[in-house]
Amino acid sequence: MLRNFVIGAHLALAASLAWGGEAGHVVFVTGQAQLAGRPAALDAVVQEGDQLSTGADGYVYVKTVDQGFLILRPNSRARIATYQVDPAQPSNTHVKLELEQGVARAISGQGVKQARQNFRFNTPVAAIGVRGTDFIVFTDNQTSRVQVVSGGVVMSAFSASCSAEGVGPCEGSASRELFAGQAGMLLQVQRGQATPQLLNNPALTPDQNEKPRQDEPVGKVSAGALSSTQVNLDPQRSALSLEAIRPASTPNSTPSGSDSVSVPPVLVTPPVVVTPPTPPAPPPELPPKAQEVFWGRWSTVAGQAVMPASIQGNSVDSPQFVGEYAVARVKGATLVMPTEGKVSFTLNGSEAVVQKSSGEARANVDSGRLNINFVDRSFTTDLGLSSGTEKYDISGKGVIDLKGTMSSSSGSSTLIRGYLSGPNVEEAGYVFKNTTYPGVTLLGGTSWKR
């Protein structure tokens, strides 16, 4: 009896550990979207076992713990069945995603790239494994289609030798491969089919069921693959505006709540075995975007304010000042302010000082968060500072005008002035002053990127 109890306890503990891992976090959300039965929120943690769903206007971008992406478009439902990544022992990595309906895009992270044999993407009728890194899937309860943006996939219909409960790709005589170099091609499986079909029908591509936003992260595109901009897997590097709204649904769209899809007649071709083409040389990386927001500490020389070297060396608009710090944006900077969605930024550079009656000391910015809501053009931010053994936590909030100028609101505990910049609002910078700690003034500047 005791032995059975101990075994049961161990099994329960193992199950809780298997389902308790963090898979990633939400980096973009707009419209109707749910995560684990609650409204999806920016920066929300996505755990193993969580279900994601979107309504008619919903989009969710999840950045995984290994720097990949899972993107869910409108009228879709997916589940993170397993997401266990072990960089030190790739053989211990296991990733399993399930698309129950709708359209999703998967861009593999480093963990998946190192353990492709342990990756599985399930639909109601098919199993998909990866030969590369970036693909788009449409499914309803009867039909699944996959198109490759970069790399390749292997697709198999569920059968006695390929079950939904399995791990890794199903490979054999009934599986079919598709690579990005096969221009315009897609793989399709319908319920009851033994082997996927290789089709060339633009009307059946997943993008025709639910359109992508123009700010979707993009990946390296092989010659002849999907038409797309040059890519680097970072959403902030897209040259397209966040303001794009989803076009009206096409006749091929799946009605909300329906288990079937109306499609034009399909020319069924005999199953073929595709020999993978020789991978083309990777395209050159795009040069990094030039910095457009600068800040620094100014000084007084002979009674005149002298701008910091970081601002002096650039042609900028009128700087904004907070204490001994100034922030400015280059003249003619490109900015397109979105009208929807929420985004989070990552701290990319900082400098701070602590001023007391006894003197001034340098401070480190140990942590930071900057979130922007484009609907009401507001921002919130938090910083964690330290100087020696002393630690300070400060926060601020404010508004952003249509020109991308950031200003703290009257209810903010921190005085903030700054700018947004970039065609896709991929850069931000602000200077700050906080006096909430008695006898202490905290000053500094921060740079941010998406």
Disulfide bonds with the S-S distance in Angstrom:
Cys162-Cys170 2.07
